[in-house]
Amino acid sequence: MKLLRSIASVVLSYIVVTAIVILSDPLLSRLFPGQYVSGKTAPTYILWIGASIFAVASIIAGWMCVRIAPSKPGTHLLVLFVVGEVAGVISTIVNWNRWPHWNSFLWLAIWPVFLWIGGLGRRTGGA
């Protein structure tokens, strides 16, 4: 049961951050018609809005990961970090000519910082 909960803490957290990002696309399309469309690079300010959504989603994922983890929340957060960074590097390579490069690097930098901030949400008793 502990192993299942460990796996769930990482997998569910990653699913949540991915779902938030994917679900934000239709919202941005409706808020910015004609500017945030498939096959067209969005204006810089919309890319920053997307990065902000990703930052908030990363905080939620970090918080969720350490809350679900049965023990050693930092280790689970580290695993989630590695999974996300690997996925981010793959996404950067796949989308290299689709988005501005700075945007991909920004997302790679946002992930660990905001994931860690979310992970601070778990306070352990001690002393």
Order of alpha helices (4+ residues) and beta strands (2+ residues): alpha-alpha-alpha-alpha
